[in-house]
Amino acid sequence: MLYSMWVQHNLRPGLFWQLPRGEQLLLLAFTDIELEQMEKARREVAKR
């Protein structure tokens, strides 16, 4: 997940670990949702 945040949003792991724990958890949750949506979109395209 940290790789995804770095590549897609330019949030380096060092900066992530400097954030308060609550912000880290929120970003992890948002990234999880984002990755799930991307995977769902890929599956939809593959069905065609």
C-alpha positions in Angstrom: 0.0 0.0 0.0 2.8 2.4 0.7 4.1 1.8 -2.8 0.7 2.8 -4.2 0.7 6.0 -2.1 4.2 6.9 -3.3 3.6 6.1 -7.0 0.1 7.5 -7.4 0.1 10.4 -4.9 3.8 11.2 -4.4 3.6 10.5 -0.6 7.0 9.1 0.3 7.1 6.4 3.0 9.2 8.6 5.3 6.6 11.4 5.2 3.9 8.8 5.8 5.6 7.6 9.0 6.0 11.2 10.3 2.2 11.7 10.2 0.1 11.2 13.3 -1.2 7.6 13.7 -4.8 8.7 13.0 -3.8 10.3 9.6 -1.8 7.1 8.8 -4.9 5.0 9.4 -7.1 7.2 7.4 -4.7 7.2 4.4 -4.4 3.4 4.6 -8.2 3.1 4.6 -8.6 5.5 1.6 -5.8 3.7 -0.3 -7.5 0.4 0.3 -10.8 1.7 -1.1 -9.0 3.2 -4.0 -7.2 0.0 -4.8 -10.4 -2.0 -4.6 -12.1 0.4 -7.0 -9.2 0.1 -9.4 -9.4 -3.7 -9.3 -13.2 -3.6 -9.8 -12.7 -1.4 -12.9 -10.1 -3.8 -14.3 -12.4 -6.7 -13.8 -15.2 -4.8 -15.6 -13.0 -4.1 -18.6 -11.8 -7.7 -18.7 -15.4 -8.9 -18.9 -15.9 -7.1 -22.2 
